[in-house]
Amino acid sequence: MDTKKLITGALTVFVLFVIITQPKRAAEIVEIGFQGISDAASGIGEFMTELVR
């Protein structure tokens, strides 16, 4: 079996396990991730705005 497929499968099983056994914690982790992405996008937007000025 290809190593990449094995790692992807194991990671998928782990993520599903965490979601099933600890849904509240999984939701918190997803929220933190999306907040980080939002903050990064906001920072890039501010940088580009200042660059244009």
PDBQT receptor file of N, H, CA, C and O in Angstrom, charges set to zero:
ATOM      1  N   MET A   1       0.857  -1.182   0.000  1.00  0.00    +0.000 N 
ATOM      2  CA  MET A   1       0.000   0.000   0.000  1.00  0.00    +0.000 C 
ATOM      3  C   MET A   1       0.897   1.238   0.000  1.00  0.00    +0.000 C 
ATOM      4  O   MET A   1       1.936   1.274   0.659  1.00  0.00    +0.000 OA
ATOM      5  N   ASP A   2       0.482   2.217  -0.732  1.00  0.00    +0.000 N 
ATOM      6  H   ASP A   2      -0.362   2.187  -1.267  1.00  0.00    +0.000 HD
ATOM      7  CA  ASP A   2       1.210   3.470  -0.826  1.00  0.00    +0.000 C 
ATOM      8  C   ASP A   2       1.226   4.172   0.535  1.00  0.00    +0.000 C 
ATOM      9  O   ASP A   2       0.208   4.226   1.225  1.00  0.00    +0.000 OA
ATOM     10  N   THR A   3       2.373   4.701   0.907  1.00  0.00    +0.000 N 
ATOM     11  H   THR A   3       3.199   4.657   0.347  1.00  0.00    +0.000 HD
ATOM     12  CA  THR A   3       2.526   5.355   2.212  1.00  0.00    +0.000 C 
ATOM     13  C   THR A   3       1.582   6.545   2.358  1.00  0.00    +0.000 C 
ATOM     14  O   THR A   3       0.993   6.751   3.420  1.00  0.00    +0.000 OA
ATOM     15  N   LYS A   4       1.442   7.320   1.295  1.00  0.00    +0.000 N 
ATOM     16  H   LYS A   4       1.920   7.152   0.433  1.00  0.00    +0.000 HD
ATOM     17  CA  LYS A   4       0.568   8.494   1.354  1.00  0.00    +0.000 C 
ATOM     18  C   LYS A   4      -0.883   8.078   1.623  1.00  0.00    +0.000 C 
ATOM     19  O   LYS A   4      -1.574   8.715   2.418  1.00  0.00    +0.000 OA
ATOM     20  N   LYS A   5      -1.337   7.018   0.965  1.00  0.00    +0.000 N 
ATOM     21  H   LYS A   5      -0.775   6.501   0.320  1.00  0.00    +0.000 HD
ATOM     22  CA  LYS A   5      -2.702   6.535   1.183  1.00  0.00    +0.000 C 
ATOM     23  C   LYS A   5      -2.871   6.014   2.606  1.00  0.00    +0.000 C 
ATOM     24  O   LYS A   5      -3.913   6.221   3.229  1.00  0.00    +0.000 OA
ATOM     25  N   LEU A   6      -1.857   5.345   3.114  1.00  0.00    +0.000 N 
ATOM     26  H   LEU A   6      -1.011   5.176   2.608  1.00  0.00    +0.000 HD
ATOM     27  CA  LEU A   6      -1.914   4.809   4.472  1.00  0.00    +0.000 C 
ATOM     28  C   LEU A   6      -2.019   5.933   5.501  1.00  0.00    +0.000 C 
ATOM     29  O   LEU A   6      -2.837   5.868   6.419  1.00  0.00    +0.000 OA
ATOM     30  N   ILE A   7      -1.195   6.955   5.345  1.00  0.00    +0.000 N 
ATOM     31  H   ILE A   7      -0.531   7.008   4.599  1.00  0.00    +0.000 HD
ATOM     32  CA  ILE A   7      -1.215   8.092   6.276  1.00  0.00    +0.000 C 
ATOM     33  C   ILE A   7      -2.547   8.837   6.179  1.00  0.00    +0.000 C 
ATOM     34  O   ILE A   7      -3.124   9.214   7.199  1.00  0.00    +0.000 OA
ATOM     35  N   THR A   8      -3.034   9.048   4.958  1.00  0.00    +0.000 N 
ATOM     36  H   THR A   8      -2.566   8.742   4.130  1.00  0.00    +0.000 HD
ATOM     37  CA  THR A   8      -4.313   9.731   4.771  1.00  0.00    +0.000 C 
ATOM     38  C   THR A   8      -5.456   8.941   5.407  1.00  0.00    +0.000 C 
ATOM     39  O   THR A   8      -6.327   9.516   6.059  1.00  0.00    +0.000 OA
ATOM     40  N   GLY A   9      -5.447   7.640   5.216  1.00  0.00    +0.000 N 
ATOM     41  H   GLY A   9      -4.739   7.173   4.687  1.00  0.00    +0.000 HD
ATOM     42  CA  GLY A   9      -6.483   6.793   5.809  1.00  0.00    +0.000 C 
ATOM     43  C   GLY A   9      -6.437   6.815   7.326  1.00  0.00    +0.000 C 
ATOM     44  O   GLY A   9      -7.475   6.908   7.981  1.00  0.00    +0.000 OA
ATOM     45  N   ALA A  10      -5.226   6.730   7.892  1.00  0.00    +0.000 N 
ATOM     46  H   ALA A  10      -4.382   6.655   7.359  1.00  0.00    +0.000 HD
ATOM     47  CA  ALA A  10      -5.079   6.755   9.346  1.00  0.00    +0.000 C 
ATOM     48  C   ALA A  10      -5.534   8.099   9.912  1.00  0.00    +0.000 C 
ATOM     49  O   ALA A  10      -6.196   8.143  10.949  1.00  0.00    +0.000 OA
ATOM     50  N   LEU A  11      -5.187   9.178   9.246  1.00  0.00    +0.000 N 
ATOM     51  H   LEU A  11      -4.650   9.142   8.404  1.00  0.00    +0.000 HD
ATOM     52  CA  LEU A  11      -5.596  10.509   9.697  1.00  0.00    +0.000 C 
ATOM     53  C   LEU A  11      -7.115  10.659   9.624  1.00  0.00    +0.000 C 
ATOM     54  O   LEU A  11      -7.726  11.235  10.524  1.00  0.00    +0.000 OA
ATOM     55  N   THR A  12      -7.719  10.147   8.567  1.00  0.00    +0.000 N 
ATOM     56  H   THR A  12      -7.223   9.679   7.836  1.00  0.00    +0.000 HD
ATOM     57  CA  THR A  12      -9.172  10.204   8.426  1.00  0.00    +0.000 C 
ATOM     58  C   THR A  12      -9.868   9.434   9.546  1.00  0.00    +0.000 C 
ATOM     59  O   THR A  12     -10.837   9.916  10.134  1.00  0.00    +0.000 OA
ATOM     60  N   VAL A  13      -9.370   8.243   9.832  1.00  0.00    +0.000 N 
ATOM     61  H   VAL A  13      -8.583   7.852   9.355  1.00  0.00    +0.000 HD
ATOM     62  CA  VAL A  13      -9.948   7.437  10.912  1.00  0.00    +0.000 C 
ATOM     63  C   VAL A  13      -9.804   8.161  12.247  1.00  0.00    +0.000 C 
ATOM     64  O   VAL A  13     -10.738   8.162  13.050  1.00  0.00    +0.000 OA
ATOM     65  N   PHE A  14      -8.648   8.776  12.497  1.00  0.00    +0.000 N 
ATOM     66  H   PHE A  14      -7.889   8.775  11.845  1.00  0.00    +0.000 HD
ATOM     67  CA  PHE A  14      -8.428   9.499  13.747  1.00  0.00    +0.000 C 
ATOM     68  C   PHE A  14      -9.389  10.679  13.874  1.00  0.00    +0.000 C 
ATOM     69  O   PHE A  14      -9.981  10.890  14.933  1.00  0.00    +0.000 OA
ATOM     70  N   VAL A  15      -9.543  11.446  12.798  1.00  0.00    +0.000 N 
ATOM     71  H   VAL A  15      -9.063  11.275  11.938  1.00  0.00    +0.000 HD
ATOM     72  CA  VAL A  15     -10.444  12.605  12.829  1.00  0.00    +0.000 C 
ATOM     73  C   VAL A  15     -11.881  12.153  13.089  1.00  0.00    +0.000 C 
ATOM     74  O   VAL A  15     -12.582  12.756  13.902  1.00  0.00    +0.000 OA
ATOM     75  N   LEU A  16     -12.315  11.112  12.414  1.00  0.00    +0.000 N 
ATOM     76  H   LEU A  16     -11.745  10.622  11.754  1.00  0.00    +0.000 HD
ATOM     77  CA  LEU A  16     -13.668  10.595  12.654  1.00  0.00    +0.000 C 
ATOM     78  C   LEU A  16     -13.833  10.101  14.086  1.00  0.00    +0.000 C 
ATOM     79  O   LEU A  16     -14.880  10.315  14.697  1.00  0.00    +0.000 OA
ATOM     80  N   PHE A  17     -12.817   9.447  14.625  1.00  0.00    +0.000 N 
ATOM     81  H   PHE A  17     -11.966   9.273  14.129  1.00  0.00    +0.000 HD
ATOM     82  CA  PHE A  17     -12.864   8.970  16.003  1.00  0.00    +0.000 C 
ATOM     83  C   PHE A  17     -13.035  10.134  16.975  1.00  0.00    +0.000 C 
ATOM     84  O   PHE A  17     -13.854  10.068  17.891  1.00  0.00    +0.000 OA
ATOM     85  N   VAL A  18     -12.263  11.198  16.774  1.00  0.00    +0.000 N 
ATOM     86  H   VAL A  18     -11.597  11.252  16.030  1.00  0.00    +0.000 HD
ATOM     87  CA  VAL A  18     -12.354  12.365  17.661  1.00  0.00    +0.000 C 
ATOM     88  C   VAL A  18     -13.727  13.020  17.539  1.00  0.00    +0.000 C 
ATOM     89  O   VAL A  18     -14.322  13.405  18.546  1.00  0.00    +0.000 OA
ATOM     90  N   ILE A  19     -14.232  13.149  16.318  1.00  0.00    +0.000 N 
ATOM     91  H   ILE A  19     -13.749  12.837  15.500  1.00  0.00    +0.000 HD
ATOM     92  CA  ILE A  19     -15.546  13.768  16.114  1.00  0.00    +0.000 C 
ATOM     93  C   ILE A  19     -16.642  12.954  16.799  1.00  0.00    +0.000 C 
ATOM     94  O   ILE A  19     -17.547  13.517  17.414  1.00  0.00    +0.000 OA
ATOM     95  N   ILE A  20     -16.557  11.642  16.692  1.00  0.00    +0.000 N 
ATOM     96  H   ILE A  20     -15.821  11.184  16.192  1.00  0.00    +0.000 HD
ATOM     97  CA  ILE A  20     -17.591  10.782  17.278  1.00  0.00    +0.000 C 
ATOM     98  C   ILE A  20     -17.502  10.753  18.800  1.00  0.00    +0.000 C 
ATOM     99  O   ILE A  20     -18.528  10.801  19.480  1.00  0.00    +0.000 OA
ATOM    100  N   THR A  21     -16.284  10.676  19.343  1.00  0.00    +0.000 N 
ATOM    101  H   THR A  21     -15.451  10.637  18.791  1.00  0.00    +0.000 HD
ATOM    102  CA  THR A  21     -16.143  10.529  20.793  1.00  0.00    +0.000 C 
ATOM    103  C   THR A  21     -16.173  11.854  21.540  1.00  0.00    +0.000 C 
ATOM    104  O   THR A  21     -16.580  11.896  22.701  1.00  0.00    +0.000 OA
ATOM    105  N   GLN A  22     -15.744  12.948  20.890  1.00  0.00    +0.000 N 
ATOM    106  H   GLN A  22     -15.413  12.915  19.947  1.00  0.00    +0.000 HD
ATOM    107  CA  GLN A  22     -15.695  14.251  21.557  1.00  0.00    +0.000 C 
ATOM    108  C   GLN A  22     -16.201  15.343  20.614  1.00  0.00    +0.000 C 
ATOM    109  O   GLN A  22     -15.412  16.184  20.183  1.00  0.00    +0.000 OA
ATOM    110  N   PRO A  23     -17.479  15.352  20.287  1.00  0.00    +0.000 N 
ATOM    111  CA  PRO A  23     -17.982  16.317  19.302  1.00  0.00    +0.000 C 
ATOM    112  C   PRO A  23     -17.829  17.775  19.740  1.00  0.00    +0.000 C 
ATOM    113  O   PRO A  23     -17.584  18.644  18.904  1.00  0.00    +0.000 OA
ATOM    114  N   LYS A  24     -17.970  18.051  21.033  1.00  0.00    +0.000 N 
ATOM    115  H   LYS A  24     -18.169  17.344  21.712  1.00  0.00    +0.000 HD
ATOM    116  CA  LYS A  24     -17.837  19.434  21.502  1.00  0.00    +0.000 C 
ATOM    117  C   LYS A  24     -16.406  19.931  21.304  1.00  0.00    +0.000 C 
ATOM    118  O   LYS A  24     -16.192  21.047  20.831  1.00  0.00    +0.000 OA
ATOM    119  N   ARG A  25     -15.440  19.106  21.664  1.00  0.00    +0.000 N 
ATOM    120  H   ARG A  25     -15.614  18.200  22.047  1.00  0.00    +0.000 HD
ATOM    121  CA  ARG A  25     -14.030  19.485  21.502  1.00  0.00    +0.000 C 
ATOM    122  C   ARG A  25     -13.678  19.617  20.022  1.00  0.00    +0.000 C 
ATOM    123  O   ARG A  25     -12.935  20.521  19.640  1.00  0.00    +0.000 OA
ATOM    124  N   ALA A  26     -14.200  18.728  19.193  1.00  0.00    +0.000 N 
ATOM    125  H   ALA A  26     -14.803  17.993  19.503  1.00  0.00    +0.000 HD
ATOM    126  CA  ALA A  26     -13.944  18.803  17.755  1.00  0.00    +0.000 C 
ATOM    127  C   ALA A  26     -14.487  20.112  17.183  1.00  0.00    +0.000 C 
ATOM    128  O   ALA A  26     -13.845  20.736  16.338  1.00  0.00    +0.000 OA
ATOM    129  N   ALA A  27     -15.665  20.527  17.641  1.00  0.00    +0.000 N 
ATOM    130  H   ALA A  27     -16.187  20.020  18.328  1.00  0.00    +0.000 HD
ATOM    131  CA  ALA A  27     -16.245  21.789  17.180  1.00  0.00    +0.000 C 
ATOM    132  C   ALA A  27     -15.392  22.975  17.613  1.00  0.00    +0.000 C 
ATOM    133  O   ALA A  27     -15.232  23.934  16.858  1.00  0.00    +0.000 OA
ATOM    134  N   GLU A  28     -14.848  22.915  18.815  1.00  0.00    +0.000 N 
ATOM    135  H   GLU A  28     -14.978  22.136  19.428  1.00  0.00    +0.000 HD
ATOM    136  CA  GLU A  28     -13.978  23.990  19.294  1.00  0.00    +0.000 C 
ATOM    137  C   GLU A  28     -12.715  24.083  18.444  1.00  0.00    +0.000 C 
ATOM    138  O   GLU A  28     -12.262  25.180  18.117  1.00  0.00    +0.000 OA
ATOM    139  N   ILE A  29     -12.149  22.937  18.088  1.00  0.00    +0.000 N 
ATOM    140  H   ILE A  29     -12.517  22.046  18.353  1.00  0.00    +0.000 HD
ATOM    141  CA  ILE A  29     -10.933  22.923  17.272  1.00  0.00    +0.000 C 
ATOM    142  C   ILE A  29     -11.212  23.506  15.887  1.00  0.00    +0.000 C 
ATOM    143  O   ILE A  29     -10.406  24.274  15.363  1.00  0.00    +0.000 OA
ATOM    144  N   VAL A  30     -12.349  23.142  15.296  1.00  0.00    +0.000 N 
ATOM    145  H   VAL A  30     -13.004  22.518  15.722  1.00  0.00    +0.000 HD
ATOM    146  CA  VAL A  30     -12.716  23.678  13.984  1.00  0.00    +0.000 C 
ATOM    147  C   VAL A  30     -12.924  25.185  14.078  1.00  0.00    +0.000 C 
ATOM    148  O   VAL A  30     -12.500  25.926  13.190  1.00  0.00    +0.000 OA
ATOM    149  N   GLU A  31     -13.569  25.641  15.141  1.00  0.00    +0.000 N 
ATOM    150  H   GLU A  31     -13.913  25.039  15.862  1.00  0.00    +0.000 HD
ATOM    151  CA  GLU A  31     -13.796  27.077  15.332  1.00  0.00    +0.000 C 
ATOM    152  C   GLU A  31     -12.470  27.826  15.434  1.00  0.00    +0.000 C 
ATOM    153  O   GLU A  31     -12.312  28.891  14.838  1.00  0.00    +0.000 OA
ATOM    154  N   ILE A  32     -11.524  27.279  16.180  1.00  0.00    +0.000 N 
ATOM    155  H   ILE A  32     -11.652  26.413  16.664  1.00  0.00    +0.000 HD
ATOM    156  CA  ILE A  32     -10.205  27.900  16.315  1.00  0.00    +0.000 C 
ATOM    157  C   ILE A  32      -9.512  27.965  14.957  1.00  0.00    +0.000 C 
ATOM    158  O   ILE A  32      -8.892  28.974  14.620  1.00  0.00    +0.000 OA
ATOM    159  N   GLY A  33      -9.617  26.891  14.183  1.00  0.00    +0.000 N 
ATOM    160  H   GLY A  33     -10.120  26.071  14.458  1.00  0.00    +0.000 HD
ATOM    161  CA  GLY A  33      -9.000  26.866  12.856  1.00  0.00    +0.000 C 
ATOM    162  C   GLY A  33      -9.580  27.919  11.932  1.00  0.00    +0.000 C 
ATOM    163  O   GLY A  33      -8.839  28.636  11.260  1.00  0.00    +0.000 OA
ATOM    164  N   PHE A  34     -10.913  28.018  11.894  1.00  0.00    +0.000 N 
ATOM    165  H   PHE A  34     -11.515  27.436  12.441  1.00  0.00    +0.000 HD
ATOM    166  CA  PHE A  34     -11.543  29.014  11.039  1.00  0.00    +0.000 C 
ATOM    167  C   PHE A  34     -11.249  30.431  11.518  1.00  0.00    +0.000 C 
ATOM    168  O   PHE A  34     -11.120  31.339  10.697  1.00  0.00    +0.000 OA
ATOM    169  N   GLN A  35     -11.141  30.637  12.815  1.00  0.00    +0.000 N 
ATOM    170  H   GLN A  35     -11.246  29.899  13.482  1.00  0.00    +0.000 HD
ATOM    171  CA  GLN A  35     -10.793  31.959  13.342  1.00  0.00    +0.000 C 
ATOM    172  C   GLN A  35      -9.389  32.348  12.894  1.00  0.00    +0.000 C 
ATOM    173  O   GLN A  35      -9.141  33.500  12.539  1.00  0.00    +0.000 OA
ATOM    174  N   GLY A  36      -8.474  31.383  12.912  1.00  0.00    +0.000 N 
ATOM    175  H   GLY A  36      -8.675  30.447  13.200  1.00  0.00    +0.000 HD
ATOM    176  CA  GLY A  36      -7.111  31.642  12.448  1.00  0.00    +0.000 C 
ATOM    177  C   GLY A  36      -7.073  32.006  10.975  1.00  0.00    +0.000 C 
ATOM    178  O   GLY A  36      -6.355  32.923  10.577  1.00  0.00    +0.000 OA
ATOM    179  N   ILE A  37      -7.842  31.293  10.166  1.00  0.00    +0.000 N 
ATOM    180  H   ILE A  37      -8.425  30.548  10.490  1.00  0.00    +0.000 HD
ATOM    181  CA  ILE A  37      -7.901  31.597   8.733  1.00  0.00    +0.000 C 
ATOM    182  C   ILE A  37      -8.501  32.979   8.516  1.00  0.00    +0.000 C 
ATOM    183  O   ILE A  37      -8.023  33.740   7.674  1.00  0.00    +0.000 OA
ATOM    184  N   SER A  38      -9.542  33.307   9.270  1.00  0.00    +0.000 N 
ATOM    185  H   SER A  38      -9.930  32.689   9.954  1.00  0.00    +0.000 HD
ATOM    186  CA  SER A  38     -10.180  34.616   9.160  1.00  0.00    +0.000 C 
ATOM    187  C   SER A  38      -9.219  35.734   9.550  1.00  0.00    +0.000 C 
ATOM    188  O   SER A  38      -9.146  36.759   8.871  1.00  0.00    +0.000 OA
ATOM    189  N   ASP A  39      -8.488  35.541  10.632  1.00  0.00    +0.000 N 
ATOM    190  H   ASP A  39      -8.547  34.709  11.184  1.00  0.00    +0.000 HD
ATOM    191  CA  ASP A  39      -7.515  36.543  11.068  1.00  0.00    +0.000 C 
ATOM    192  C   ASP A  39      -6.415  36.733  10.032  1.00  0.00    +0.000 C 
ATOM    193  O   ASP A  39      -5.990  37.858   9.772  1.00  0.00    +0.000 OA
ATOM    194  N   ALA A  40      -5.955  35.636   9.443  1.00  0.00    +0.000 N 
ATOM    195  H   ALA A  40      -6.301  34.722   9.655  1.00  0.00    +0.000 HD
ATOM    196  CA  ALA A  40      -4.908  35.721   8.425  1.00  0.00    +0.000 C 
ATOM    197  C   ALA A  40      -5.408  36.479   7.198  1.00  0.00    +0.000 C 
ATOM    198  O   ALA A  40      -4.690  37.321   6.657  1.00  0.00    +0.000 OA
ATOM    199  N   ALA A  41      -6.621  36.192   6.756  1.00  0.00    +0.000 N 
ATOM    200  H   ALA A  41      -7.205  35.508   7.195  1.00  0.00    +0.000 HD
ATOM    201  CA  ALA A  41      -7.189  36.882   5.603  1.00  0.00    +0.000 C 
ATOM    202  C   ALA A  41      -7.375  38.365   5.896  1.00  0.00    +0.000 C 
ATOM    203  O   ALA A  41      -7.131  39.207   5.032  1.00  0.00    +0.000 OA
ATOM    204  N   SER A  42      -7.801  38.683   7.096  1.00  0.00    +0.000 N 
ATOM    205  H   SER A  42      -8.000  37.999   7.799  1.00  0.00    +0.000 HD
ATOM    206  CA  SER A  42      -7.968  40.080   7.489  1.00  0.00    +0.000 C 
ATOM    207  C   SER A  42      -6.629  40.805   7.488  1.00  0.00    +0.000 C 
ATOM    208  O   SER A  42      -6.530  41.943   7.029  1.00  0.00    +0.000 OA
ATOM    209  N   GLY A  43      -5.606  40.141   8.003  1.00  0.00    +0.000 N 
ATOM    210  H   GLY A  43      -5.687  39.217   8.376  1.00  0.00    +0.000 HD
ATOM    211  CA  GLY A  43      -4.271  40.734   8.019  1.00  0.00    +0.000 C 
ATOM    212  C   GLY A  43      -3.742  40.987   6.618  1.00  0.00    +0.000 C 
ATOM    213  O   GLY A  43      -3.130  42.024   6.361  1.00  0.00    +0.000 OA
ATOM    214  N   ILE A  44      -3.973  40.049   5.714  1.00  0.00    +0.000 N 
ATOM    215  H   ILE A  44      -4.471  39.207   5.923  1.00  0.00    +0.000 HD
ATOM    216  CA  ILE A  44      -3.536  40.231   4.327  1.00  0.00    +0.000 C 
ATOM    217  C   ILE A  44      -4.290  41.388   3.693  1.00  0.00    +0.000 C 
ATOM    218  O   ILE A  44      -3.706  42.182   2.956  1.00  0.00    +0.000 OA
ATOM    219  N   GLY A  45      -5.586  41.488   3.975  1.00  0.00    +0.000 N 
ATOM    220  H   GLY A  45      -6.060  40.843   4.574  1.00  0.00    +0.000 HD
ATOM    221  CA  GLY A  45      -6.380  42.594   3.448  1.00  0.00    +0.000 C 
ATOM    222  C   GLY A  45      -5.885  43.941   3.945  1.00  0.00    +0.000 C 
ATOM    223  O   GLY A  45      -5.783  44.889   3.166  1.00  0.00    +0.000 OA
ATOM    224  N   GLU A  46      -5.579  44.036   5.223  1.00  0.00    +0.000 N 
ATOM    225  H   GLU A  46      -5.662  43.266   5.855  1.00  0.00    +0.000 HD
ATOM    226  CA  GLU A  46      -5.051  45.285   5.778  1.00  0.00    +0.000 C 
ATOM    227  C   GLU A  46      -3.700  45.622   5.164  1.00  0.00    +0.000 C 
ATOM    228  O   GLU A  46      -3.431  46.783   4.855  1.00  0.00    +0.000 OA
ATOM    229  N   PHE A  47      -2.847  44.616   4.984  1.00  0.00    +0.000 N 
ATOM    230  H   PHE A  47      -3.065  43.673   5.234  1.00  0.00    +0.000 HD
ATOM    231  CA  PHE A  47      -1.536  44.830   4.381  1.00  0.00    +0.000 C 
ATOM    232  C   PHE A  47      -1.676  45.366   2.956  1.00  0.00    +0.000 C 
ATOM    233  O   PHE A  47      -0.990  46.314   2.574  1.00  0.00    +0.000 OA
ATOM    234  N   MET A  48      -2.561  44.757   2.175  1.00  0.00    +0.000 N 
ATOM    235  H   MET A  48      -3.118  43.986   2.485  1.00  0.00    +0.000 HD
ATOM    236  CA  MET A  48      -2.744  45.199   0.794  1.00  0.00    +0.000 C 
ATOM    237  C   MET A  48      -3.324  46.607   0.741  1.00  0.00    +0.000 C 
ATOM    238  O   MET A  48      -2.951  47.401  -0.122  1.00  0.00    +0.000 OA
ATOM    239  N   THR A  49      -4.244  46.923   1.669  1.00  0.00    +0.000 N 
ATOM    240  H   THR A  49      -4.548  46.277   2.370  1.00  0.00    +0.000 HD
ATOM    241  CA  THR A  49      -4.822  48.264   1.718  1.00  0.00    +0.000 C 
ATOM    242  C   THR A  49      -3.745  49.297   2.006  1.00  0.00    +0.000 C 
ATOM    243  O   THR A  49      -3.698  50.344   1.360  1.00  0.00    +0.000 OA
ATOM    244  N   GLU A  50      -2.884  49.012   2.967  1.00  0.00    +0.000 N 
ATOM    245  H   GLU A  50      -2.922  48.162   3.492  1.00  0.00    +0.000 HD
ATOM    246  CA  GLU A  50      -1.807  49.946   3.306  1.00  0.00    +0.000 C 
ATOM    247  C   GLU A  50      -0.785  50.043   2.182  1.00  0.00    +0.000 C 
ATOM    248  O   GLU A  50      -0.180  51.096   1.979  1.00  0.00    +0.000 OA
ATOM    249  N   LEU A  51      -0.592  48.959   1.458  1.00  0.00    +0.000 N 
ATOM    250  H   LEU A  51      -1.084  48.103   1.623  1.00  0.00    +0.000 HD
ATOM    251  CA  LEU A  51       0.356  48.945   0.351  1.00  0.00    +0.000 C 
ATOM    252  C   LEU A  51      -0.118  49.850  -0.777  1.00  0.00    +0.000 C 
ATOM    253  O   LEU A  51       0.695  50.499  -1.434  1.00  0.00    +0.000 OA
ATOM    254  N   VAL A  52      -1.426  49.898  -1.008  1.00  0.00    +0.000 N 
ATOM    255  H   VAL A  52      -2.087  49.370  -0.475  1.00  0.00    +0.000 HD
ATOM    256  CA  VAL A  52      -1.998  50.697  -2.086  1.00  0.00    +0.000 C 
ATOM    257  C   VAL A  52      -1.996  52.177  -1.736  1.00  0.00    +0.000 C 
ATOM    258  O   VAL A  52      -1.866  53.022  -2.621  1.00  0.00    +0.000 OA
ATOM    259  N   ARG A  53      -2.137  52.497  -0.472  1.00  0.00    +0.000 N 
ATOM    260  H   ARG A  53      -2.243  51.810   0.248  1.00  0.00    +0.000 HD
ATOM    261  CA  ARG A  53      -2.208  53.906  -0.055  1.00  0.00    +0.000 C 
ATOM    262  C   ARG A  53      -0.961  54.631  -0.312  1.00  0.00    +0.000 C 
ATOM    263  O   ARG A  53      -0.867  55.822  -0.017  1.00  0.00    +0.000 OA
TER     264      ARG A  53
